[in-house]
Amino acid sequence: MRAIRLLPLTWIGPVLLYLALYWWFVPASMRLPIPLCNPSWWMKFVIALPALASVFISKLSAEALFSCLPVVWVNRFHRIVAPTSFVLSLLMGFFVLRLFSPLIGIDAPSPQFVAMTFGGLIAFAWLQTLKGASGIFAKVDSHRRKSNAVVGPTAQELLESDPRAPILYLRSFQNERAKATTLGRFSYLRTGTQGFYLFARRPTDFGRFFRKALAREYKRKLLDSNRSVHDEQMLFAEYFSDFGPYVAIGRPGESFESMDLGAAKLYVPDDSWRDKVIELIEASGAVVLEAAASEGLAWEIREIVGRLDPERLLIILPRNGAEYREFCIFAEGVFPHPMPVEIPTTRLLMFEADWTPISLEDGVPIVEDAVAPFMARLTGTGETARQTETESKADVNRGK
């Protein structure tokens, strides 16, 4: 009964907001010729005042609605609303462009078209309200063959179908949740451009580049993720997936809203996650570790130091100086050698065979270029390049 009472309140914000916009900004000649569409100025004012506040009322009502429903229902609803909202957003983009087409010299649309467009915008805003609220409470169903939260193959499917050694991504669950907060989404604006990535690969094929960018945006919008549009893990995942299945252990009970959208997730029971991490470390062609000072990550690092070839580890360091210093103190107890005093311009570290850290210093906004020394050594091309360089120098000396 509570859900039935809350559902009408989720409409109030979109309806009042778009009615206010319709009445204030659409010329009288483009409105429907009925009294409701041409209110007096004081009625407009009365409606405009609570319009913005009603948006928050709708949002809170939608969150309350889904908080009182079983998770199974929330998940099913989210699977319906999310793609519908995405398709409607594309449709509404066309209608809005047509609505403002007189600005570029095209004939003005009819009043019926204007009313239909604003009706569609109301429906779109309502679906967005419901999608955002359901995304908070919808949980990843780890018992399903294909996770509801992943667009594309799951980690299990990738590992079964791809014979190449996987690339394992390890991170702090606490840091992952923080990235989906408002401050986390816009952290790149607060911490400068050091180690800031815009591309997975050098954009030489612009058709492929735009397709990849649209695919990342589609994933974010479909899941209503609160991750930033500049989420670097999506770029690292895009790059490393060319060398092997890029996988990670999924966070228990994670929601669609805050989950990392990069690596494919593998969900394991709480009592066996350590065994699975050890199995993946030993099977992996490389491990990408996002640095943080957390107890769970400390255990994983100790296992890496004891089981992994040092030359197969890549660390992504924090962008914030205070967080980096905290990690350096934390790392003294788990790594054989101390971290560099200064953060590398790429925020990336690889290691020598004795676990001595090597800073990658070519600060470029492209993952491919930033990790080039690591991948050259990992794939064997680095040794070939060094040998060729040595032979060239010997030839020069002989010529002298």
C-alpha positions as CSV (number, residue, x, y, z in Angstrom):
1,M,0.0,0.0,0.0
2,R,2.8,2.4,0.7
3,A,4.3,1.8,-2.8
4,I,0.9,2.7,-4.3
5,R,0.8,6.0,-2.3
6,L,4.3,6.9,-3.3
7,L,4.1,6.2,-7.0
8,P,2.0,9.3,-7.9
9,L,4.5,11.5,-6.0
10,T,7.3,10.4,-8.4
11,W,5.4,12.2,-11.2
12,I,4.9,15.5,-9.5
13,G,8.4,16.9,-10.2
14,P,8.6,16.2,-14.0
15,V,5.0,17.4,-14.6
16,L,5.4,20.7,-12.7
17,L,8.9,21.4,-14.1
18,Y,8.0,20.9,-17.7
19,L,4.6,22.7,-17.4
20,A,6.5,25.7,-16.0
21,L,8.9,25.6,-18.9
22,Y,6.1,25.2,-21.4
23,W,4.1,28.1,-20.0
24,W,7.1,30.5,-19.6
25,F,9.2,29.8,-22.7
26,V,6.9,28.5,-25.5
27,P,5.3,31.4,-27.5
28,A,1.5,31.6,-27.3
29,S,1.4,30.9,-31.1
30,M,3.0,27.5,-30.6
31,R,0.8,26.4,-27.7
32,L,-2.4,24.4,-27.9
33,P,-5.5,26.6,-28.2
34,I,-7.1,25.5,-24.9
35,P,-7.4,27.5,-21.6
36,L,-5.1,25.2,-19.7
37,C,-2.2,26.0,-22.1
38,N,-2.5,29.7,-21.7
39,P,-2.7,30.5,-18.0
40,S,-2.4,34.0,-16.6
41,W,0.9,35.3,-15.4
42,W,0.1,34.8,-11.7
43,M,-0.8,31.1,-12.3
44,K,2.5,30.6,-14.0
45,F,4.3,32.2,-11.0
46,V,2.4,29.9,-8.6
47,I,3.4,26.9,-10.6
48,A,7.0,28.0,-11.2
49,L,7.8,28.5,-7.4
50,P,7.4,24.9,-6.3
51,A,8.6,23.4,-9.7
52,L,12.2,22.9,-8.6
53,A,11.3,21.8,-5.1
54,S,9.0,19.2,-6.6
55,V,11.9,17.6,-8.5
56,F,13.5,16.8,-5.1
57,I,10.2,15.6,-3.7
58,S,9.9,13.2,-6.7
59,K,13.4,11.9,-6.2
60,L,12.9,11.3,-2.5
61,S,9.6,9.6,-3.2
62,A,11.1,7.3,-5.8
63,E,13.9,6.3,-3.4
64,A,11.4,5.6,-0.7
65,L,9.3,3.6,-3.2
66,F,12.2,1.3,-4.1
67,S,13.5,1.0,-0.5
68,C,10.3,-0.7,0.5
69,L,10.2,-3.2,-2.4
70,P,12.0,-6.6,-2.6
71,V,15.4,-6.5,-4.4
72,V,14.1,-9.0,-7.0
73,W,11.3,-6.5,-8.0
74,V,13.7,-3.6,-8.0
75,N,16.2,-5.5,-10.3
76,R,13.4,-6.4,-12.7
77,F,12.1,-2.9,-12.8
78,H,15.6,-1.5,-13.4
79,R,16.2,-3.8,-16.3
80,I,13.0,-2.5,-18.0
81,V,13.3,1.2,-17.1
82,A,17.1,1.7,-17.8
83,P,17.1,0.7,-21.6
84,T,13.7,2.4,-22.1
85,S,15.0,5.6,-20.6
86,F,18.1,5.5,-22.9
87,V,16.0,4.9,-26.1
88,L,13.6,7.7,-25.1
89,S,16.5,10.1,-24.5
90,L,17.7,9.6,-28.1
91,L,14.1,10.2,-29.3
92,M,13.7,13.3,-27.2
93,G,17.0,14.6,-28.5
94,F,15.5,14.6,-32.0
95,F,12.3,16.2,-30.9
96,V,14.0,19.0,-29.0
97,L,16.2,19.8,-32.0
98,R,13.1,20.0,-34.1
99,L,11.4,22.1,-31.5
100,F,14.2,24.7,-31.7
101,S,14.7,24.4,-35.5
102,P,13.3,27.9,-36.1
103,L,16.6,29.2,-34.7
104,I,18.3,27.8,-37.8
105,G,15.7,28.9,-40.3
106,I,13.4,25.9,-40.5
107,D,9.6,26.5,-40.2
108,A,8.2,26.5,-36.7
109,P,6.6,23.2,-35.5
110,S,2.9,23.1,-34.9
111,P,1.3,23.5,-31.4
112,Q,0.5,19.8,-31.4
113,F,4.1,18.9,-32.0
114,V,5.2,21.2,-29.2
115,A,2.7,19.7,-26.8
116,M,3.8,16.2,-27.8
117,T,7.5,17.0,-27.3
118,F,6.9,18.4,-23.8
119,G,4.8,15.4,-23.0
120,G,7.6,13.2,-24.1
121,L,10.1,15.2,-21.9
122,I,7.8,14.7,-18.9
123,A,7.8,10.9,-19.5
124,F,11.6,10.9,-20.0
125,A,12.2,12.9,-16.8
126,W,9.9,10.5,-14.9
127,L,11.8,7.4,-16.2
128,Q,15.1,9.1,-15.3
129,T,13.8,9.7,-11.8
130,L,12.7,6.0,-11.4
131,K,16.0,4.7,-13.0
132,G,18.1,6.8,-10.7
133,A,16.2,5.6,-7.6
134,S,16.1,2.0,-8.6
135,G,19.8,2.0,-9.4
136,I,20.5,2.8,-5.8
137,F,18.7,-0.3,-4.5
138,A,19.1,-2.7,-7.4
139,K,21.8,-5.2,-6.5
140,V,24.0,-7.3,-8.7
141,D,22.5,-10.8,-8.8
142,S,25.6,-13.0,-8.6
143,H,23.5,-16.2,-9.0
144,R,22.4,-15.4,-12.5
145,R,24.5,-16.6,-15.5
146,K,24.9,-13.1,-16.8
147,S,25.1,-10.3,-14.2
148,N,22.4,-7.6,-14.6
149,A,25.1,-5.0,-13.9
150,V,27.4,-5.9,-16.8
151,V,26.9,-4.9,-20.4
152,G,28.8,-7.6,-22.3
153,P,30.2,-11.0,-21.2
154,T,30.8,-11.7,-17.5
155,A,34.2,-12.5,-16.1
156,Q,33.3,-16.2,-16.0
157,E,32.3,-16.2,-19.6
158,L,35.5,-14.4,-20.6
159,L,37.7,-16.8,-18.7
160,E,35.9,-19.9,-20.2
161,S,36.0,-18.6,-23.8
162,D,39.4,-16.8,-24.0
163,P,42.5,-19.1,-23.7
164,R,44.8,-16.2,-23.0
165,A,46.1,-15.6,-19.5
166,P,43.8,-13.1,-17.7
167,I,44.8,-9.6,-16.5
168,L,43.7,-9.2,-12.9
169,Y,42.5,-5.8,-11.6
170,L,42.7,-5.3,-7.8
171,R,41.4,-2.3,-5.9
172,S,40.0,-1.1,-2.6
173,F,36.2,-1.5,-2.4
174,Q,36.1,1.6,-0.2
175,N,37.8,3.7,-2.9
176,E,35.5,2.2,-5.5
177,R,32.4,3.4,-3.6
178,A,34.0,6.8,-3.1
179,K,34.4,7.3,-6.8
180,A,30.7,7.2,-7.3
181,T,30.0,10.1,-4.9
182,T,29.6,13.7,-6.1
183,L,33.1,14.6,-5.0
184,G,34.5,11.4,-6.5
185,R,32.9,12.0,-9.9
186,F,34.6,15.4,-10.2
187,S,37.9,14.7,-8.5
188,Y,39.8,15.3,-11.7
189,L,38.7,19.0,-11.5
190,R,40.2,19.3,-8.0
191,T,43.5,17.5,-8.3
192,G,45.0,18.9,-11.5
193,T,45.9,17.1,-14.7
194,Q,48.8,14.9,-13.5
195,G,48.1,11.3,-14.6
196,F,44.8,12.2,-16.1
197,Y,43.7,9.9,-19.0
198,L,41.4,10.8,-21.9
199,F,42.1,7.9,-24.3
200,A,42.7,4.2,-24.1
201,R,44.7,4.2,-27.3
202,R,46.2,6.8,-29.6
203,P,43.2,7.9,-31.7
204,T,44.4,7.1,-35.2
205,D,41.2,5.4,-36.4
206,F,38.6,8.0,-35.4
207,G,35.7,5.8,-36.4
208,R,36.8,3.1,-33.9
209,F,37.6,5.8,-31.4
210,F,34.1,7.3,-31.4
211,R,32.5,3.9,-31.3
212,K,34.4,3.0,-28.2
213,A,33.5,6.4,-26.6
214,L,29.8,5.9,-27.4
215,A,30.0,2.3,-26.0
216,R,31.4,3.6,-22.7
217,E,28.8,6.3,-22.5
218,Y,26.0,3.7,-23.3
219,K,27.2,1.5,-20.5
220,R,27.2,4.4,-18.0
221,K,23.7,5.6,-19.0
222,L,22.2,2.2,-19.3
223,L,23.2,1.3,-15.7
224,D,22.7,4.8,-14.4
225,S,26.2,4.7,-13.0
226,N,27.5,7.6,-10.9
227,R,31.0,7.1,-12.2
228,S,32.6,10.0,-13.9
229,V,32.6,10.4,-17.6
230,H,36.4,10.5,-17.2
231,D,36.5,7.2,-15.4
232,E,40.0,5.9,-16.1
233,Q,39.2,2.3,-15.3
234,M,37.0,2.1,-18.4
235,L,40.0,3.2,-20.4
236,F,42.4,0.8,-18.8
237,A,39.9,-2.0,-19.3
238,E,39.5,-1.1,-23.0
239,Y,43.3,-1.2,-23.5
240,F,44.2,-4.3,-21.5
241,S,41.3,-6.3,-22.9
242,D,43.3,-6.5,-26.1
243,F,45.9,-8.6,-24.3
244,G,43.7,-10.9,-22.2
245,P,40.4,-11.0,-20.2
246,Y,40.5,-8.0,-17.9
247,V,38.8,-9.3,-14.7
248,A,38.2,-8.3,-11.1
249,I,36.5,-9.7,-8.0
250,G,33.0,-8.1,-7.7
251,R,32.2,-6.2,-4.5
252,P,29.6,-8.1,-2.4
253,G,26.1,-6.6,-2.5
254,E,27.2,-3.8,-4.9
255,S,24.6,-1.7,-6.6
256,F,24.4,-0.6,-10.2
257,E,24.9,3.0,-9.1
258,S,28.4,2.7,-7.6
259,M,30.1,-0.3,-9.2
260,D,33.3,0.0,-11.3
261,L,32.5,-0.3,-15.0
262,G,35.9,-1.3,-16.2
263,A,36.9,-4.9,-15.5
264,A,34.4,-7.8,-15.9
265,K,33.3,-9.0,-12.5
266,L,33.6,-12.4,-10.9
267,Y,31.3,-12.9,-7.9
268,V,32.4,-15.4,-5.3
269,P,31.1,-16.3,-1.8
270,D,32.5,-14.3,1.1
271,D,34.3,-17.3,2.6
272,S,36.2,-18.2,-0.6
273,W,37.2,-14.9,-2.1
274,R,40.8,-15.2,-0.8
275,D,41.2,-18.6,-2.5
276,K,39.9,-17.1,-5.8
277,V,42.2,-14.1,-5.6
278,I,45.2,-16.5,-5.1
279,E,44.1,-18.6,-8.0
280,L,43.8,-15.6,-10.3
281,I,47.1,-14.1,-9.2
282,E,48.9,-17.3,-10.1
283,A,47.1,-17.7,-13.4
284,S,47.3,-14.0,-14.5
285,G,49.6,-12.7,-17.2
286,A,49.7,-9.4,-15.4
287,V,48.1,-7.7,-12.3
288,V,46.9,-4.1,-12.3
289,L,46.6,-2.8,-8.7
290,E,45.0,0.5,-7.8
291,A,46.9,1.8,-4.8
292,A,45.1,2.5,-1.5
293,A,45.7,2.0,2.2
294,S,43.3,-0.7,3.1
295,E,43.4,-4.0,5.1
296,G,42.0,-6.1,2.3
297,L,44.5,-4.7,-0.3
298,A,47.4,-5.2,2.1
299,W,46.6,-9.0,2.2
300,E,46.4,-9.0,-1.6
301,I,49.7,-7.2,-2.0
302,R,51.4,-9.7,0.4
303,E,50.1,-12.5,-1.8
304,I,51.3,-10.7,-4.9
305,V,54.8,-10.3,-3.5
306,G,55.0,-13.9,-2.5
307,R,53.5,-15.4,-5.7
308,L,53.8,-13.1,-8.7
309,D,56.8,-12.3,-10.9
310,P,57.5,-8.6,-10.0
311,E,57.8,-7.6,-13.6
312,R,54.1,-8.5,-14.1
313,L,52.7,-6.0,-11.6
314,L,51.6,-2.5,-12.6
315,I,50.4,0.0,-9.9
316,I,48.1,2.9,-10.4
317,L,48.9,5.5,-7.7
318,P,46.6,8.0,-6.1
319,R,46.3,11.5,-7.8
320,N,46.0,13.3,-4.4
321,G,49.4,14.0,-2.8
322,A,48.1,13.3,0.8
323,E,46.7,10.0,-0.3
324,Y,50.0,9.1,-2.0
325,R,52.0,9.8,1.1
326,E,49.6,7.7,3.1
327,F,50.1,4.9,0.6
328,C,53.9,5.2,0.9
329,I,53.7,4.8,4.6
330,F,51.3,1.8,4.2
331,A,53.6,0.2,1.5
332,E,56.6,0.1,3.8
333,G,55.1,-2.8,5.6
334,V,54.1,-4.8,2.6
335,F,56.6,-4.1,-0.3
336,P,60.3,-5.0,0.0
337,H,61.4,-1.5,-1.2
338,P,60.0,2.0,-0.5
339,M,57.9,3.8,-3.0
340,P,59.3,6.9,-4.9
341,V,59.3,10.2,-3.0
342,E,57.4,11.9,-5.8
343,I,54.4,10.7,-7.7
344,P,55.3,9.8,-11.3
345,T,53.7,12.0,-13.9
346,T,51.8,9.0,-15.2
347,R,50.9,7.8,-11.7
348,L,52.2,4.4,-12.8
349,L,54.8,2.1,-11.2
350,M,56.3,-1.1,-12.5
351,F,59.0,-3.2,-10.8
352,E,62.4,-4.7,-11.3
353,A,63.0,-8.4,-10.6
354,D,64.0,-7.6,-7.0
355,W,60.9,-5.5,-6.4
356,T,62.6,-2.2,-6.9
357,P,59.9,0.3,-8.1
358,I,60.4,2.0,-11.5
359,S,58.5,5.2,-12.1
360,L,56.9,5.6,-15.6
361,E,57.4,9.3,-16.2
362,D,56.1,10.1,-19.7
363,G,53.0,12.1,-18.6
364,V,50.5,11.6,-21.5
365,P,46.7,11.4,-21.4
366,I,46.8,8.1,-23.3
367,V,46.9,4.7,-21.5
368,E,48.6,3.0,-24.4
369,D,51.6,5.4,-24.4
370,A,51.8,5.6,-20.6
371,V,52.1,1.8,-20.1
372,A,54.2,1.3,-23.2
373,P,57.4,0.4,-21.2
374,F,55.5,-2.1,-19.0
375,M,53.8,-3.8,-22.0
376,A,57.0,-3.9,-24.0
377,R,58.7,-5.8,-21.2
378,L,55.7,-8.0,-20.6
379,T,55.3,-9.0,-24.2
380,G,59.1,-9.3,-24.8
381,T,59.3,-6.5,-27.3
382,G,61.3,-4.4,-24.8
383,E,64.3,-6.8,-24.9
384,T,64.2,-6.9,-28.6
385,A,64.3,-3.2,-28.8
386,R,67.2,-3.0,-26.3
387,Q,69.1,-5.6,-28.3
388,T,68.5,-3.7,-31.6
389,E,69.7,-0.4,-29.9
390,T,72.9,-2.1,-28.7
391,E,73.6,-3.6,-32.1
392,S,73.1,-0.1,-33.7
393,K,75.5,1.5,-31.3
394,A,78.1,-1.3,-32.0
395,D,77.7,-0.6,-35.7
396,V,78.3,3.1,-35.1
397,N,81.4,2.4,-33.1
398,R,82.8,0.0,-35.7
399,G,82.2,2.7,-38.3
400,K,84.3,5.1,-36.3
